[in-house]
Amino acid sequence: MSTLSAIDEHNDHHDHKPKGMMRWILTTNHKDIGTMYLIFSFLMFLIGGAMAMIIRAELYQPGLQIVEPNFFNQMTTVHGLIMVFGAVMPAFTGLANWLIPMMIGAPDMALPRMNNWSFWILPMAFAILLSSLFMEGGGPNFGWTFYAPLSTTYAPDSTALFVFSIHIMGISSILGAINVVVTIINMRAPGMSYMKMPLFVWTWLITAFLLIAVMPVLAATVTMVLTDKYFGTSFFAAAGGGDPVLFQHIFWFFGHPEVYIMILPSFGIISAIVPAFSRKKLFGYSSMVYATASIALLSFVVWAHHMFTTGMPVAAELFFMYCTMLISVPTGVKVFNWVATMWRGSLTFETPMLFAIAFIVLFTIGGFSGLMLAITPADFQYHDTYFVVAHFHYVLVTGAIFSIMAAAYYWLPKWTGNMYNESLGKLHFWASLISVNVLFFPMHFLGLAGMPRRVPDYALQFADFNQLVSIGGFAFGLSQLIFLVVVIKCARGGEKAPAKPWEGAEGLEWDMPSPAPYHSHTTPPVIK
Amino acid sequence: MSDEKKSRDASTGAALKSKNSVLMAKLFSAIVLMFGFGYALVPLYDVLCEVTGINGRLVNDNREASTAVDESRMVRLQFTTSVAPGMPWQFKPKVNYVDVHPGENTVVYFKATNQSNLAVTGQAVPSVSPGIASLYLNKTECFCFEQQILNSGESVDMGLVFFISPEIPQDIRTLTLSYTLFNVTQPISKPSGDLQAAL
């Protein structure tokens, strides 16, 4: 006992960390790094969102009025890159940093110095990417999927900057993923067996393996683009014996697991929040784990459903169609489990729960439109239309982003020690919910009517719906400023939060005081 | 070393640290492996295309004439041509299509004219649609087997000798053979951006 109290005194002493900027630059603390990831991702969310506002302003009316087509293309490209690599992925890594050590009873992440690096190279990557917009000839304008030859033969001179920024983002994600895997496998408190881990930890473990498997493939792809454009190789150039379709195969071999990287941690978040506000145990814990693992495995054999119109043999199209549809089975298991958890629970509807329920409903809509896109013959009609845009925004905005919002509201009291303002939170939720549907739902109809994606101008018959979509877009963008206000107010003060502010919440993080002490579980907790 | 680490060292420290390093090393080697796999997809894709005929890449350059002819049916082979950006040639098939019996050896010609005032080397790259039909289109002689050099203003008729395998499925009645001509005046390894600049 005496040694323990000595350690406690020691830690108290250690809490006097360097002041000012140096604290944040040198920190190896998982909470500091988690906070930086979350702030960074919100900043990127606002920058990427501002680009979306430019896109929607241009599309408010048919014809070209605000920006040049080439700049419009840069906006769609960089909006996609920033939201995927700058907003969603770092937000999940931030949540992982904050929560995984607390949830598994570890004092910190396993590799704290690497953790510091994996965060601090991220702002460099985005500084490089954003600076390319100001170069002569402009920034990347070939879509976030950077298909060759758009990204090789016809790409702007700044493409090398794009490639290097993707390299750095990739290294950052890989380091983060390694840290998560090592932490979860080696640092669990005694008695925390794999099947006792919270689902957020499970989903992140599987996500980290996906990252380790596919981020290097993305690095290989961009390296091939780099050498094709600047060093005379012909991976994707038909004249030299290469094949541009090969690019799509390699890219989507990365790209499809990537979309699950952006949704699996959401499943973990929702699986924590729904039981807490239903005051019931999660229905079907082990089926959730197996469903997550099957989604991850299936994600490696569906990539060509992004390429149905490239002229594949019918047998291959059928294979990828059926595999894609198969994914709806484990995903359905999850949705039914969440609904079954709420069934006959004593529900309350605080902001995290509202976002979680909206996630379940709207993510399912996105899943259904995905199922429609999976049908090969129908996909020939939907391919590259606004229907696809509607689909992936339903799964990424009302899916991934809503779950991140839910997580932020749910754990903010633990992070800051203060309760957030519930009425402002609810205002943020309802404003977001309504505007996001005004924004993305009409896109389904635009797509079915044949409006192509990635165009700065469109035929007159699409004008009314586009105006509606733009109004929804501006409203959704403004609604996110409410969230900024809520978080700032909550960080500054407010009603003090108890250790466990949510009656039905479960998990080791709620055994710690709020705000969570600088060092988590310095002595391993006892797992029942 | 931070105090917090020391506190872990007291109980589990050194053992945990080496366990972490071993796992980290394993994960890093997985990453190197997957980076290599990204590159390995390039030859894998070529092999897959050859075996399955995905993508309409012509693979049957066996250069041996056909012997058996299936006179019970006809297959139409259509020709289409294009020139890649930066290629100053006119390039057209002499006939737009031919109707042939499977197994019948046939000759067709394509006409190329160099419209620039420089000597230019061209390389034609074929593609067949539907992709699966590429397995049944056999070229015994083709101008695409080698590069062509045309002086300024020069024209040439380029021959293609082919037959369609009698094993071609009954439901394939029309094939399209497309050629794209690329300017390869500089060594092939130069990116086409430079080629355009050179013109």
Interface residues (C-beta under 8 A of the other chain):
Chain A: T3 I7 H10 N11 H13 H14 T28 P107 D108 A110 L111 P149 T152 T153 I174 A177 I178 V181 V182 I185 N186 M187 I212 A213 V214 M215 P216 V217 L218 A219 A220 T221 M224 D228 K229 Y230 F231 G232 T233 S234 F235 A237 A238 A239 G240 G241 D243 V245 L246 H249 I250 F253 F254 T310 G311 M312 P313 V314 A316 H519 T522
Chain B: S2 D3 E4 K6 S7 R8 A10 L16 K19 N20 L23 M24 L27 F28 A30 I31 V32 L33 M34 F35 G36 F37 G38 Y39 L41 V42 Y45 C49 T52 G53 I54 N55 G56 R57 A84 P85 Q123 V125 S129 P130 G131 I132 T180 F182 N183 V184 P187 I188 S189 K190 P191 S192 G193
